[in-house]
Amino acid sequence: MIIWRGWGILVLVVFGVCGGVAGGLSHGNPIAVGVGFLGGAAGIWYLGKWFNHSMPKAGYEAAVNARAQELSRMVEVGAYQHPGLPAPESVEEARAMADEQLKYEAESARRGYFNRHSLFFLPMQYWAVVAAIAGVALIISGLARG
């Protein structure tokens, strides 16, 4: 059974297409297939970094900024109350409590934004290492045979 989350299945697609095209064009030459795997590894790395870091960064920053503005407005109008704690006695105390709350919420939200695309619970970009190792192993075995 294949387990993936988000676009993690693209790891198998990129890996298979690059290895398959290289193998088909070279009539199964292991050195060429290894080079194809190395090309697939580069593609998987950049695709994984884009899906798991570059793309969600803007959404994460927008959400944190919106929450910071919301907490700031609550402090300014005197309506801020940290859950589970007594009401702040001054604006400075409220601002410090709001900053701590924002810091905690931002760190909690970070897990929901980044590394959401995985295959077998491993983020996409780390599969590039597996593809590169397979490529190097094929190249070495092809050189050893030849």
N, C-alpha and C positions, 0 to 999 in steps of 0.2 A: 504494500500500500504506500502511495506517495502522499506525503503530508506537506502542504505548503500554505503560506499565508500571503495575501495580497498578490503581487505579481512574481512571487518566488518561483513559480513554475517556469518562468523564462530562463532560469539557469539551465534547465535540461534542454530547452529549445535552442538556446545559443550554443551550448556545448555540443549538442547533437548536430546542428547545422554546420558548424565550423569543422568538426571532425569528419562529418559525412562528406562535405564538399571536398575537403582536402584528400580524403581517402578515395573518393570517386575520381577526382582529376588525376591522381597518381597511381590508380589501379591498386590501391592497398599498401603502398609503400609506408612502412611505419614511421620513417623520418618525416615524411610529409604530413602524415596524420598527427604526429607530435607537434609539428609547427602549427597545424590547424588548431590543436588543443590550446597551444600558447596564445594564438590569436583570439580564441574563444575566452580564454582566461582574462585577457585584457578587456574584451567586451563585457564580460560578466562583472569585472571590477568597476568599470565606469558606469554601467547601468545600475548596479547595486548602490553605488555612492550617490547617484542622481536620485533614485527612488527613495533611499533611506536617509539621506542627509540634505541634499540641495533642495529638493522639491518641498519637503515638509518644513524647512527652516522658516520660510516666509509666513506660513500659517501659524506656526508656533509663536513667532515674534509678535504677530498681530494679536493673537489671543492674550499673550502676556501683557502687551501694551494696553489693550482694552480693559483687562482686569485691573491694571495699575491705575488707570484713569477712574474706574468705578470706585475703587477703594479710596483714592484721593478725594473724589467728590463727597464720599460718605464722611471722611474726616473733616473736610471743610465745613460741611453743614452741621456737624456735631452728631451725626447719626451712626457713627462707627461703633460697633460692639463686637469684639472678638468672641467667637463661639466658645462657651465654657469658661470664660474668665469674667471677672467683675468689670464694670464699665470704666473706661479710662478717666482719670481725673483732670487731664490737661490735653491740649491739642498735641503737644510734643509726645506725650505718652501714647496717644491714639495713633499718631503717625508712625512711631516706632513699632507698635503692635501691628499696624497695617503692613508695614514693610516686612516684618517677620512672616505674616500670613501670606503675602505675595511670594516671598522667597520659597516657602513650603509648597504653595500651590503650583508655582512654576516648575519646581523640581518634580512634583508628582505628575504634572501634565507632560513633562518631557518624555516620559516612558511611553505615552500614548501617541506621540507624534513621530518619533524616530525609530528606525529599525523595525518597521511594520511589514516588510516584505522579506519572507524567509522560506527556506526549503529545509525540511527536517529540523526545524527550530534553530537553524543557523542563518543569520542575515545573508542576503544575496552576495554582497561584496566579498565575504569570506570564502565562498565557494570558488572564487578565482584562484585561491591557493591550491585547492584540490585539483582544479583543472590544470594549473601550471605544473604541479608535481606529476600528474598523469602524462602531460606533454613531454616533460623532461625524461621520464621513464621510457616512453616510447622512442624518443630520439636516441637514448643510450642503447636500448635493445636493438634498434635498427642499425646503429653503428657497430654493435658487437656482432651482429649477424653478417654484416657486409664485409 
